[in-house]
Amino acid sequence: MSMFSMSFLFLAQSKSYTLSIIRDYLNTQILFKYSNIFSLLMWCASISYIVTFYQKKCSKKVYLVDFACYKPFPNGICSKELFIKQTKSGGNFKDESIDFQKKILDRSGFGDKTYVPESLLKIPQNISIVEARKETESVIFGAINDLLLKTKMKAEDIEILITNCSIFNPVPSLSAMVVNHFKLKHTILCYNLSGMGCSAGLIAIDLAKQLLQVR
């Protein structure tokens, strides 16, 4: 074999070897690239899972800053004896119903300094939608005014409003009544719970908690 042939063969082999190295290098880089992408995706998925798990387990804490209870005027105080007397004078209940009301008064913890609506102290009793709305406005507006005064907040700062009444369910709703009276902002979230019994008070508190956690 001539020197030229040997040189050509050596160059061909060198070129083939070089191409093989380049090909292996590129394959390695491609595999490394896809490996990095896969690792990045797995890392992102893990972080997302951890964050979601943490949010579910450690949800935002909600605290009661303050509260207010409406206290009527002293002329609204009514003893149990006076209440039964007023109930009988109204002529709207049978003896069986009055006896049942006596049992309720004795077992529910009502004392002789319990407040009742003004309409129940009148003779005859004035039981009407107008009086019910008047009573509701006094209680709700009075409690909200006291709460705003205690917390130094303004009515326009309120973002969520939940009203609850087990019996009185007027139209417009109680929440609409509050919004119109206090001129609350139009973006406020309003929920009016009614006809759900006394347990709806707990439902309203839980609803407020959930709404505050997602804001």
Secondary structure, DSSP 8 states (H G I E B T S, - for coil): --HHHHHHHHHHHHHHHHHHHHHHHHHHHHHHHHHHHHHHHHHHHHHHHHHHHHHHHS---------------GGGEE-HHHHHHHHHHHT-S-HHHHHHHHHHHHHTT--TTEE--GGGTSSS---SHHHHHHHHHHHHHHHHHHHHHHHT--GGG--EEEEEESS---SS-HHHHHHHHHT--TT-EEEEEESS-TTHHHHHHHHHHHHHHT-
